[in-house]
Amino acid sequence: MDVGGNGGGLPVNNKQRAMLPNKSRGEFTRNPRKDSEGLSESPDLEFEYADTDKWAAELSELYSYTEGPEFALNRKCFEEEFRAQVSDKKWTELDAAQHRAHAMRMLDGLEVIAREKRLKVARAILYMAQGTFGECSSEAEVQHWMRYNVFLLLDVGTFSALVELLNMEIDNSAACSSAVRKPAISLADSTDLRVLLNIMYLMVETIQQEDPADRPEWRVIRETVRAELGSPLFNNEPISVMLFGMVTKFCSGHAPHFPMKKVLLLLWKSILFTLGGFEQLQSIKVHKRVELGLPPLPEDSIRVIRSMRAASPPASASDLIEQQQKRARREHKALIKQDNLDAFNEKDPYKADDAREDEDDNDDNDNSIEAETFPLERDEVMPPPIPHPPSERVSFPKGLPWAPKVREKDIENFLESSRSKFIGYTLGNDTDTVVGLPRPIHESIKTLKQHKYVSIAEIQISKEEEFQKTPLSGGEEEVEMCSTELLYQGILPSLPQYMIALLKILLAAAPTSKAKTDSINILADVLPEEMPTTVLQSMKLGVDVNRHKEIIVKAISAILLLLLKHFKLNHIYQFEYMAQHLVFANCIPLILKFFNQNIMSYITAKNSISVLDFPHCVVHELPELTAESLEAGDNNQFCWRNLFSCINLLRILNKLTKWKHSRTMMLVVFKSAPILKRALKVKQAMMQLYVLKLLKVQTKYLGRQWRKSNMKTMSAIYQKVRHRLNDDWAYGNDLDARPWDFQAEECALRANIERFNSRRYDKTHSNPDFLPVDNCLQSVLGQRVDLPEDFQMNYDLWLEREVFSKPISWEELLQ
């Protein structure tokens, strides 16, 4: 598995590797308690999908547990600065004018030349952004002062100063070359960068938390900062482009000390803040459809998904074997007396039915991607439900959750085949003429047209075709310079490298990755200078490393999904450009590799120590940590960030493969069906929906036997996934499923994308024949022309040579 060239794992030296937990021995990977009894009755996971987790959780994930001692250091730096200016009062006792005056002094302190002094002031500012927790008695109070201090710091212009300092650190060649030469990089190598990124992240994360009680001036600051972050004000590029540059520099090996988790978190929150989250995406979509004169959306997809219930997962192969053994034992006992056999059959009226239904998953053995078995999975699968009397077994769905959709192309194909069948000729793209077709076909066309859905993408594609056909008469395209457009223009020149870099880091952070010596080190901002010496310290570091990787996966999955969704709304070819480069960088097999693990264990993993989370750790006295308390973890039913990551990755996979037959075939070739079916064990409706969508697109290629032995999955697809009225998804009769034009499809798409990018963004290579020519005599003669000095000096000579000495036939000229 290679993303742009590198593998993933723990790139640390042998001494460090020896102290890290060994996954193969099961050390410190705290799996939830497994209970093979009654899992079919387990409740749905009470998970609500959102742009982010709760504010406190997002704040705590910024810091690794190894950074714990730095909270006290930040406080010390602030108090030294503060005491030098204000001797006898606390920060919380000063008035607004004094607060502002001190913030301005701190800002001046960032501009000193001495590096140590500058770092000290930066730590003092970080302590302010952390809510001056030394003077607070509760977490709510810390969060209150965080909001106040962050808006104060933004108001005096701290963010711009931090961006300049960050640029200096990025270009610090001495630090880069020192880090490259080091055999093992630790937390100490990225101190300056971490302090700056911490302050910037806390600012962005705090300012986007909207509160109805916010002051009017705070709302103005929020909108101003949002506009600034999305505009090319910093180094003539949006802040996100600068952070993308850090990611590629890190992956190229030129800056291995960059604290990648913090960079990715800040990048994610900057994109989320400037472009907007899923609610904003929905409102932008509604607004765009109104602008284009399209009918409103049939339903609010966010609301529909939130109201869906999870389905019980199908039985797995291990369950089926167990069932067969039990059934064989019962049949053996029953055969002792012939009478008992009849009685047994009467007692078990659904025996034949169950045997047929519970054949689900008997093809899981043919998974070529699986390099290892899953011994834990047997205990965590849902056993088949206990048979009930007929009255209880039968349950009819109240209605399908989604309104069916039909594309214009589907109506054309239907009419084409109907005309060929009944009349013997075709009319191309004509969808109105129904002469000679029987009445049932008329009814069918009427029904199809009632559910016809025209997407924004279809309008954008047709407009782009017009621009390409008529470059002169088509007029100038009006491009709205929104945040999404500015970001696309910023990342366009290096977008392929950015995608490869993100996927390399995702591969290194994936739990299925094996340690390799040549892989990138994503643990630069988690490993301490002194490696642990006791078992307790080693356990704590093991939890920290696992948590660190989970947070990186969460950030990258959210970044990719947000960019794909925003680009798709802004212009379909922007989305296609990014999606195609993800596919070229092996994103599809990488996501499948990620899911090729015990997904229930990943979602219920407890890699967190709640007493060490910020702000709890700075307000309360820390209890003594023991191996038992670390092993126990928290009492949560699941890990929010891991479930969020899984759903995001499934959504990305859906976005990449939707309506793309070549990519759907990649799912089939990589034998994704058994991997995806295992993900159905997670009883969460949204996750199941996206798994079922991925199974639906490849069902026609999986063969009759697969469909026959996976009827429960087929039923779930029917109940939960949107229907396309004449989509032959369950059978293999689709004309678009021809295997020989897959490569042509991808090449045609690439050519369209290149034409779009060239027309809209590449002004240097525009055709001179298509440039407008000014033919008006008045405007041409009225233009001011600056003549060179030597021409002015020799003007008399030029007149004599070019005008007076040459005979001019004015009559001919006038004719």
N, C-alpha and C positions, 0 to 999 in steps of 0.2 A: 504494500500500500504506500504510494508515494504521492505527495502533494508538491508539485513543482520541484521535486528532487530530494527532499529530506524526510526522515522518519520522525518518530516521537518517543518520548520517555523521560527518564531522569538523567539529565546530563550533568552529573556531579562526579567528583573524584571518588576514588575507592574508599577512602576513610569516611567521607560523608555517606556514601551508599551503604556502608556497613551499619551505620547508625539509623538509617531510615527503616520503617516497618516493611516487612517482607510480605507482599500480598499472597504469594504462593503458599505461605504457611498460615495465612489467615490472620496475621497479626494486625491488631488495631483496626481492622475493617469491621466496624460494628454492625453486623447485619441484624435486622429486626428479628424478634423471636418468631420462629416458624411454627405454625400450627396447622397440621394437615387436616384437622377435624373442623368442619363447619365453615370452611372458607367460602363456600358458595353463598353463605348467608352474610358475608362481610358487607358492611355498608359502603355506599359511594364515598369516594374521597371528597371531603368538604373543601374543595379547592376552587377559588374564584380567580379566573385568569384576568390579569390587568397589565398595564404598561410596566409597572414595577411592583415590588413587594412593599410592605409597610415602611414608612420613612425610617423608623428606628433600625429595621433590618438592613435597609440600603446603606445607612450610615456605618453600621457595624462591619459590613462586608468590605469596606474600604481598607480596614486595618487587618494585618495578620496578627496572630497572637504573639509572634516574636517581637512585634513593635511595642508591646505593652509598656516597657520601661520608659519609652519616649514621651508618654503623656506627662510624667512628672518633670521631664527635662524642658518641655514646652512651657509648662507653668512657671518653672524657675526663671527662664529667659524673660517671660512677660513681667514677672514680679520685679526683677532687677531693673528693667526699663521703666516700669510704672513707678516704682519707689523713687527713682531718680528724678521723676517729674512731679508726682503727687505723693507727698510723704505719708499722710495720715489717714487717707480714705480708701475704701474699697471701690472697685470698678462699678459695682452695682449701686453705689451710693452717689455717684456723680450725676450731674444733670446733662442734658443733650449737648449743650455747647462744649462742656468739658470733654465729653466722649469724642466729639468731632475733632476738637483740637488735638487730643492725644492720637487719634487715628491719622491725622495729617502728619504729626511728628514721626509716627511709625513708617508712613509712606516715604518720607524724606530719608529715613534710615535705610531703606532698600536701595538707595542710589549711591551708597558709599562704595569706595573702591575695595576696601579690605574684605576679603571673602568671608573670614570668620565672623566679623561684625555683621555682615549682611545676612549670614545664616542665622545668627542670633536674633536679629530683628524678624526674619521670616518665621522663626519658631514662635516668637511672641505673637505675630499676626495669626499663626495657626492656632494658638491657644485661644485667641479671641474668636476665631471661626468655630472652635470646638465648644463655645458657649461659656467661657471663663468658669469652668466646672468647679474650681476650687472654692467658689463662693456660693455654690448651689447645694441644696439638700435633697433634691429629687430629680429624676430623669425629665419630668415635665418642665421643671425650672431650667434645666440645661438646654432643652430644646427651645424654650422661650428666648433665652439669651443668645442662642445660636442665630435665630431669625433676626433679632435686633442687631447683633454685631455684624452679620453678613450684609444686611441692607446698608448699614453704616459704612462698611468697608467698600462696598460697590459704589456708594454715592460719592466717596472721595476719590474714586478712580484707581482703586488697588488692582483691579483685574488686568488692566493694560500693562501696569508695571510688572505684574507676575508673568504675563506673556513674554515681555522683553527678556526677563531673567531666564525663563524657560528656554527661549531661543538661544541665549548665551550658553546654557548648559548643554543643549543639543549639539551645538557647534564646538563644545569644549574638547578639542582633539587630544589634549593631555590625558583627560579622564578616560576617553575611548581607548587610546593606545595602552594605557595602564591596565584597563579591564581586559583587553584582548590578550595581554601577556600573562594574566593571572591564571593559575591552574584551577582555582575554585573561587567563584564570585559569591559574596555574601551581602547581607543587608547594609554593611558599612560602605560599600562601593557606590550606593545610589542615594546617600543621605540627602544631598541638596535637591536632587530631582524629586525624591519622595515628599519632602516638605512642601515644595511648590505645587506638585500635583495634588497633594492632600488639600491644600487651601482652595485650589481651583475647583476640585470636585465638590467640596463642602459648599462652596458658593453656588455652583450650578444646581446641585441637588436640593439646596435649601430654597433657592429663589423660585424653583418651579413648583414648590408645594403651595398651591393657592389656598387662601383662607378668606372666608367672607368678612372676617374682622380686620383684614389688612388695611393699613392706612392708605389714603389716596396716593400719597407720594411714593409709597412702596410699589403700588401697581404701575405707576409711571416708570419707576426704575426697572421693574420686571420687563416691561415691553421694550424699553430702551436697550437693555442688555440682550434681550432675545434678538432684536434687529442687528445689534453689533456683532454677536456671535455668528450669525448667519451671513454677514456681509464680509467682503474681502478687505477688512480694515487692518488686520494683523498681517504684515508682510504681503499685502495685496492678495490674501487668500483667507477663506473662512477658517476658524480655529480647528474644525474637523480635519481639514486638509493637512494642517501642520501635524496633528496627532497621527494621521495616516502615514505621514513621512517618518515619524518616530517608529511606527510598527515595521515599515520596510527596512529601515536602517538597523533595527534590532535583528530582524530575520536574516539580513545579509551577513551578520557576524561582525559588523563594524562597531556595534555598541551593545555588547552582551550585558552591560550593567543596567540597562534601562529597566525600570520597574514595570513590567509589561501589564500586570493586573491593573494597576492604577491608571495606566495610559488607556487601556481598553475600557475601563469603567467610565473615565472622563469622556472618551470618544462616544460611548453609547449615550451618556446623559446629555452631551452637547447636541447630538443628532436628535434625540427625543425632545429636548427643550426647543431647539430652533425649528424643526420640521413638524413636530406634533406627534401625539400617540395615536392609538387605534380609534378613540372617539373622534379626534380631529380628522383622521383619515376618512371616517364615515361621513362627516359633515362636508368635507371637501368634495367627496364623491357625489353627494346629493347636489351640491352647488354646481359642480361641473355639468351634471346631467341636465340641470335646468338651463344653464348657459347654452348647451348644445341642442336644446329643444327635444331631449329624449324623455320618454315617460318615466315616472318615478320608480324607484326600486320596489320589487314585489314585497320585500320585508326587510326589517333591520336584522342583519346577520348576527350582530353582537347579542341582541336580545334573544334570538332563536337559540343560539348555542348555549346561552346561560340557562335557558329553560329546559334543555334536553337532559334526560336521565341516562346513566350508563347502563349498558347491557351486560348480562352475565357472560363471561368469556367462554368460548368453546373448550371442550375437553382436549387435553394434550395426549401425546403418544403414551407417556408413562401411566396416565390415568386409564387409558384404554386397556393396556396390558394387565393392570391391576384388576379392572372390571372383569376381563375375560377369565382371569384365574379364579376370581370369586364365583363367577357364573359356572365355570367348569366344576368347581367343588360342589356347588349346590346341585348341579345336574347329576353328578356322580352319586350323591346321597339319594337323590330322587329316584335314580334307576334301580335302587335296591328293591323297591316295591313299585310295580307298574301303576298301582292306584295313586301312589304319591306323585307320579309324573303328571297325571291329569290335574291333581289338586294344585300342583306347583304352577301349571300353566294358567289355571283359573285365577290364582293369586296375583300373577304377574302379567296382566293383559297387555302391557306396553313393552314386553321383553323384545319382541322382534323389531318394534319401532325404535326402541333405544339402541339396539345393536346397529341399526342402520344409521341413526342420527349421530351416535357417538363415535362414528368413524372419523370425525374431524381430526385433522392434523396427522393422519397416518403417513403423510408424505414428508414429514419433517426431517427424515433421515437423509434426504438428498440435498442437503444444504452445503454447497461447495465453499462458501465463505467461512463457514464454521471451522475454525482450527482447533477448537477445544470443546469438550462436552460441558454440560451445565448440571453438575451434581446437585446443586442447591434447588434447582428448579422444581424437582419432583415434589418437594415439600410445600412449595409456594403456589402451585397451580390450584385452580378451583375445581374440586371434584364435581361430578355430574349431580344435578339436583335430584332429590329423593322423589320417586314417583308419587303422585297424588291422585285422588279420584278424578274422573273425567271433568266434573263440574269445575274443579279448581285449576285444572291444567290449561283449559282453553282461555286465552285472553286476546282480545282483538285490539289493535292500535286505534286510538281515537281519531287519528288523522295524521297525514304525513307532515313533517315539520316545515318542509320547503315547498314553495310554489315551483312547478316544473318550468323549465326554460327550453326555448328552441332557437337555434341560430338561423340566420338567413340561408346559410349554406345547406343546412339540414332540409329546409323547405325546397330549395332548388334540387337537391338530390332526390327527394321524394317525388317531386313532379317529373323529373327526368326519367326515373325508373317507371313511373305510372304511364307516361306517354309512350315510352318504348314498348311497354307491355300491351297497352290497349289500342294504340293508334299506329305505332311503328315509326314515329318521327320525334324529333326533339326541338325545343325552341330556345336553347341556351339558358340565359339568366331570367327569362320571362317567368314571373311567379303569379301572374294574374289570369292568363288565358287558360280556361279549363274546358274548352270546347271538345266534345267527343269523349270526355271522361265520365265514367259512371257516377251516380249520385253519392254512393258511400265515399268515393275519393273526394268529392266536393266537401262533404262533411269533415273528412280528415284534414283537408287543407285549411278549412275554417278554424278547426280546433288548434292546428299548429300555429296559425297566424295570431290567434288569441293569446298564445303563450310565447310569442316571438320576443326575444330579448336582444336589443342592440347595445353592445358595450361601448364605453368611451374609446377603448382601444381600436375598435373597428372604424370609428369615425376618424381617429388620428391616422390610421393606416391609409384610408381613402384620401385624406387631405394630403398626406405625404406623396402619394402616387400622383396627385394633381400637380404638386410643386415640381416633381421630377419630370413630368410630361411637358409642362408649360413653364419653363423657368423665366421666360420674358413676360408673358401675359398673366402669369399667376399672381403677380404682385409681391410685395414684401411681406414676409411672415411676421406677425406680431408675437414676439416671445415675451411672456410675462416674467420679469426678473424676480421670481419668488425665491425663498431660501433653498428650495429643492433644486431649482435651475442653477443657482449660484454654486451650490455644492457639486452638482454634476459637472459644471464647467471647470471647477477646481480639481476634481479627481480624474477627469477624462484622460489627460495625457499619460497617467500612470495607473489607471484602473486595473489592468491585468496583474501588475505587481502587487497592488494592494490586496486583491482577492487571493493570490497565492500565499501572501504573508499571513493573512487571517486564517486560511485553511491549514497552514503549517503549524500555527500555534494551537489551533483546535485539535489537530492530530496529536500534538505533544501532550495536550491536557486531557485527552479522551481516556477513560478508565481502561479501555481495551488495548491501549498502546503498550508495547513492550519497551523496556529500557534499551537504548542504543547509544553507542559511544559517539556517534556523529550527529545526534539530534540536538535541537536548540535547547538552551537552559531557560526554562520558564520560571525557575524557582529563585531568581536573583533577589527578589524582594520578600523572601520568606525564610531562607536559610540564615541562621545566626553566624557570627564570627567564630564562636566557640561551639563546636558540635556537642550534642547532649552526652552526659556521662552517666546518668542514672536511667533506670527503666521508665520512671515517671516522666522525665524530660523527653525521652525518646517517644513515649506514647503521645505526649502533647504535640511534639513536632510532627508525628505521623498524622494526627488529626488535622493539624494546621496545613500540611502539604495537600491532603485530600480536599480540604475545604477550599484552599487556594485554587486548585485545578477546577473544582466545580464552579467557582465564581468566574473564572476565565471562560469556561464553556457557556455559562449564562450570558456573559457580556457579548461574546462573539455571535451567538445565536440571535440575540436581540438586535445587534447592529445589522447583520445580514438581512433579517426579516424586515426591519424598518426601512432600510434602503430599497429593497426590492419593491415593497408596497408603495413607497413614495414615488419612486421612479416610474412605476407602472401607471400611476395616476397622472404624473406630470407629462410623460410621453412614453408610449409603449416601446419605442426603439431604445430609449434609455434603459428601461427594464431589461429588454432583450440583450443589450450589450453586456450588462452586468451578469445576467443569468448565463449567457453563453460562456463567459470567461470562468464562471464558477464550474460549469460542466467540464470545460477544457482542463481545469485544475483538479479534476477527480472528486468533485464535491459529492456526487451521488454515491459512489462506493464508500466514501469516507463516512457519510451519515449512516449508511447501512452497517458499516463496521462498528460505529458507535452503538447502534441498537443491538448488535450481535453480542449481548451480554445478558446477565440476569437482571432484567430491567426493573423488576419489583424490588430487588436489593438496592439498586441505584436510587430509586425514587424514595425508598424508606431509610436511606443511609442517614446516620446521625453524626456527621462530621462537624460538630460545633460544640463549643463549651460555653454555655449561656452566661456563666458568671464572668467570663473574660470579654464578653461583647461590650462594645461602646454603645451607649453611655453608662451602662450598668457598672462597669469596672471602675469608673472614676468617681462614682457617687457612693457606692456601698463598699463596706469592708470586704475584702476578698476572703472567702473561706479557704481552708487548707485543701488543696487538690489531692485526691488519692487515685490510685489505679482504678478502684471500684467506681468512683464518681465519673471518671473519664469514660469507662466502659459502658456505664448506664446511659449516658447522653441525656437528651431531653425527652419529653413525653409526647412529642408531636406525632401525629398519625403518619405524616409524610414530610419530606423535605421540599419546601416551596420552590427553592431555586432550581432543584433538579427536575421537578415536574414541569416547571416553566421552560427550562432548556429543552426537554424532550418534545414538548408541544411546538416550540419554535422551530426545532430541527425538522419535525414532520411537516410543518407549514412550508418551510423552505423547500423541502423535497417535492411537495405538491406544486408549488409555484414553478419549479424547474421543469416538471414533467407534464403539466397540464397542456393538452392539445398538441403535445410533441411526441409523435410515434417513435422516433429514434430514441428518445430518452426513456420512454415507457419500456422499450425493448431492453434498455440497460437494466431496468428493475428486474425484468424477467431473466436476463442473462446472469445477473449476479444473485439469482435465486433469493429474491427479497421476501417472497410470500411467507415462508416459515418464520423468518425473523420478525416480520410485521405482525404475524398472527400471535407471536409470543407477547408482543406489546399490548395486545387486546386484554391481557390479564389485569392490566391496570384499570380499576373501575372508576374511570373519570370520563365523563361524556365527551368533552372536547377532544381529548387525546384519542379516544376511540373513533370519533368522527373522522379525524385526519388519517388514521390508520386505514379505516374502511375505504376512504376515497382513493388511497394508494393501491389498495387491493382491487377496487372496482376497475381502475383503468387497465389493469393487466389480466383481469379474469379471462378475457377472450383468448389470451395466449397460453393459459395454463393447462388447457386440455379438459376433456369431458370428465375424466376420472377425478381430477382435482375438484371440479365443481360438484360432482356427485358426492364426494366424501367430505365436503365442506358446506353442507347446506345451511348450517346454523350461521356461518359467516355470510353466506349469500342472503339469508333472511335479514340479518343485521344491516347489510348494505342497502337492501330494499327499504327498510324502515327509516334509516337515518341519513342517507346521502341523497342529495337532490337528483331528481329524475330529468333526463333529457328525453322528450317524448318518443322519438324514433331512434334512440341510441341503443344499438344492439350489444350492450356491454356484457351480457351474460353468455353470449354465444359467439362463435368465430366467423360471422358472415359479413364483417365490415369491409367495405372497399378500401378504406384508408389503411387497412392493416397489411398492405403489400410490403414485403420486406426489402424489395430491391431499390426503393427510392429514398431510403433513410438518409444516406449521405448527401444526396441531392437536396433534401429538405433543409439540412443544417447549412449547406453551402449557400443556398438561396437566401436563407435568413441572414447569414453573415454579409452577403452582398448588399442586402437592403439596409442593414445597420450601418455599413461603411458609407453608403450613399447618403444616408441621413446625417451622419456625423460630419461628412465632408461638406455637404450643402450648408448645414447650419453653423458649424463651428470653424471650419478650415477656410478662412477668408484669403489666405496667402495663395492658395492654388485655384482660386476661382477663374473661370474661363474668361479671358479678356474680350472675346467676341460677345459675351453676354452682358458686359458692363454697359450702362447707359451712356449715350453720346449726346453732348450738348450741341444742337444745330442752330440755335438762335443767335443771329449776328449781333444783336444788341448786348446780350449777356456775355458773349465771348469777348467782344471789344471792351466791355465794361470791367472785365477782370483786371485786377492790379497784378502786374508782372514785375518782379524784382530782377533787374538786369545786373549781371556781374560788373565789377569795377573796371576791368580791362576793356569791356565793351563800351562803357560810358566814356572812357578816355579816348578811344579810337572811333567815336561815333561819326565824326566828319569823314573819315576814310571809308567807313562802311557805306555811308550815304552816297559818296562819290562812286564807289565800285559797284554797289548793288542796285542803285536807283538812277542816278543821273547819267551814267555811262551806258545804260542798257535801254535800247529803244522799246517802247511799250505801245502796242496797237490797242488803244482804248476801245475802238469800235468792236473789235473781236471779243475783247474781254467782257464788254457789256452784253453782247449777244449770248 
